[in-house]
Structures are given as C-alpha cells and as structure tokens.
Amino acid sequence: MGGEPGLDVRDRLLRRGRHLELATLAWNVVGVVVLGVAALAARSVALAGFGLDSLIEIGASTVVLWELADVAGARQRRATRLIGAAFVVLALYLAVQSTVVLVARFHPHHSLLGIAWTAVTAVAMFCLAAAKAVTGAALDNPVLRAEGRVTLVDGVLASAVLVGLVLNAALCWWWADPAAGYVLVYYGAREARGAFAR
C-alpha cells in the first residue's frame, strides 16, 4: 500500500518525460525545415550547422523515448553513446565547413527568418532543458538528464548563432557566421566527450 504513491509519482514523471521529449521532437522537426530554408536563402554555415544540430536533437529525443520504455543499464549506455556519436559528426562537419568559409572569405546574406527562429528557439530550448533536468533528477534517469543537457546546449547554440546572424546583419561582420559555427564545434566536441565518458 505504501509503495503505490511512489509508483504513481514515477508513472507521472515518466509521462512528463515523454511529453517533454515529444515537444522537443516536434519543435526540431519544424526547425529542420525552417533552418534549411533560411540556410539555403542566406547561404549561412551557422544556420546549416544549427539545422544539423536540430537533426541530432530529433535523434536524441527519439533515443530517449525509446529508452524511457526500458531503463536497463545497457540500453542507457547505448543511448548516450548514440547521442555522443551524433555530436562527433556535427563537430567534424562544422569544423571543416567553417574553416572553408573563413579561408574563402565567403560572405553569407542576412536572414531575418534565421534571426527570428533562433531567438524563439533559444527561449524554448532553455525552458525544455530546465524541465528535463528536474524530471530526470526526480526519476534518477541518466539518459533523460543527458538529453536535457543536449537541449540546454541547443539553447546555447541558438544564442550563439543568433549573435552571429545579428552581427552579420547589423554590422556586416561576415566572419561572425562561421565564428558561430566554431562555437557549435566546441559544444559538439564537449558533449560527445561527455557522452562517451559515461
């Protein structure tokens, strides 16, 4: 009898975790389309990189939804390593692409769509990350906590890309766009290392 409230609370927390992941998944599915359009129109490496990050976030949310159905330790390790591998790919792509853009002195166009989307995304990701951190801690679920950190990084990256886009639009600092790409490289490498260390 005394264990039932605990089970009810756990079920409620698991439902909340699933809802948070579904919200993140839906946001990023829309984001991939918006960022793809904006990146092509502006020829922006930062927006293209952030679109790839959104794809990784889709994969991470899918992995966490899969993991929440079975919390075995082996599955948790596999899930965090899959997320880490995706960050390795993102960091490698952006390191090469940002370097090519800087060396070639390629000037991206301004993107009001990119500015608006990254601003709103930063706010949404910080809110989702905070909710995932609380839910993951209450469940003592390392994969939900790890994916919450991925979502937090997504908010930081949205902010970095936003700064690059605004500097390019307001001051014509073309190099701010690939510089924002390097910020994504740093966070991608850091998150990948953390995922493989767990």
N, C-alpha and C positions, 0 to 999 in steps of 0.2 A: 504494500500500500504506500509506504514511504518513498519507494523508488519511482512511482508513476509521475509525480510532478516533474521530476528530473527528466524523464523520458519525454514528457510533453514539451518542456522547455527546449530540449535538444531537437525535437522534431520541428519546433517553431524556428529555431536558429538555422536548421538545415534548409527549411523553406525560404527563410530570408536570404541565406547564402545563394540559393538557386535563383531567386528573383534578382539579386544584385548582379549575378553573372549574366542573366538574360538581358537585363537593362544595358550592361556593358556591351554585350554581343550585338544587340540591336543598334546601339549608338555607333559602334565601329563599322557595322555593315553599311549604314548610311554614310559614315565618314569616309570609307574607302572610295565610294562613288564621288562624293563632293571633292575630296582631296585629289582624286585622279583628274577630274575636270579642271580644277584650279591649277594643278601642277602642269598639265599639258598647255593650258592657256598662258600661264606665266613662264613656262619653261624653268621651273624652280626646283632645284635639287632638294631644298629643305622640305618643300611640300610633298615631293615624291617620297622622300625618306620617311616623313610623318605618315604618309599613306601606307608604306610598308610596315611601320610600327603599328598602325591600326589593324593590318592583316595579322600581325603577331598577336595583338590583343584578342582578336577573334579566335585564333588558335588557342591562346591561353585560357580564355573563358570556356571554350569547348572542352579543353582538358580538365578544367576544374569541375564543370558539370558532370563529366564522366567520372571523375574521382569522387565526387560527393555521393555517388551511388554505391561506392565500395571503398572504405577508408583503410584498406590493407596497406601495411608499410611499404611493400614492394611497389604497389601502384603509385603511392605518393612519391617515391623516389623517381620512378619513371616519368611521372607527370612533371616534376620540377626540372628534370633533365631535358625533356622536350621543349619546355619554355626557354631554358638556357641555350639550347641549340638554335632556336629561332633568333635569339638575340645575337649569337655569333654571326649568323648570316646577315642580319641587319647592320651590324658594326662593320663587317668587311665591305659590304656594298657601299655604304656611305663613306667610308674612308677613301675608297678608290674614286667614287663619283665626286666627292667634294674636292679632292686633290686635282682631278682633271679640270673641273670648273675653274678653280683658282689659277692653275697654270695657264689655261687657255684664256683667262680673263673674260669668261663668258658673263654677260650682263642679263640677268633674268628680268622679266617685265614685272610691273606692280600687280598685286592680286588683292582686290577688296574682298572677294569671296573667301580667299585663304585667310585674310586677317580676321574676318567675322567668324569663320568656322573655328579657327584655332583659339580665339578668345572664349567662345562659348564652350568649346571642348575642355579648355583648362579648368574652368569652373566645375563642369560636370564630372571630370575625372577626379579632381580633388575631393568632391563630395562622395563619390562612389568609393574612392580609396579609404576614406575615413570610416565609412560604414562597413567595408570589408574587413578592416583592421579590427574593429570592435567585434564583429561576428566571428571572425577567425579565431580571435583570442578566446571568446566565450566557448567556442566549440573545441578549442585546443587543436585546430586543424592547420598543419603547416603549409599545405598547398593553397588553401584559401588565403592565409596570411601572405604567402609568397606572391600570389596573383594580385593581392591588394597592393603590394609594393610595386608590381608591374604597372598597375593602374595609377599609382602615385607618380611613377616615372613618366607615364603617359601625360599626366598633368604638367610635370616639369618640362617635358619636351614640347608640349603645346605652347607653353610660355616662352621657351627659347626660340621656337620657330616664329611665334608672334612678334617677338622683339626684332628678329632678323627681317621679317616682312615689313614691319613698320619703319625700320631704319632704311631699308631699300626704297620704300615708297616716299618717305618724308624727306630723306637727305640724299637719295640716290647712292647710298653706300652698297653697291652691287655685291661686294665681298661679304656682307652680313648674311646673305642667303647661304653660301657654302659654309660660313663660320657656324651657322646654326646646325648645319649637317654634322660638323665635328662635335658639337655638344651631344647630338644623338649617338655618335660613335662612342664617346666616353661613357655615357649611361648604359648603352647596349653592352659594352665590354664588361662594365662593372656588374650588371645584373646577370650576365652569362657566367661570370666567375663565381658569383654568389650561388647561383642555381647548381652549378657542378660541385660546389663545396659542401652542399647539404647532404 
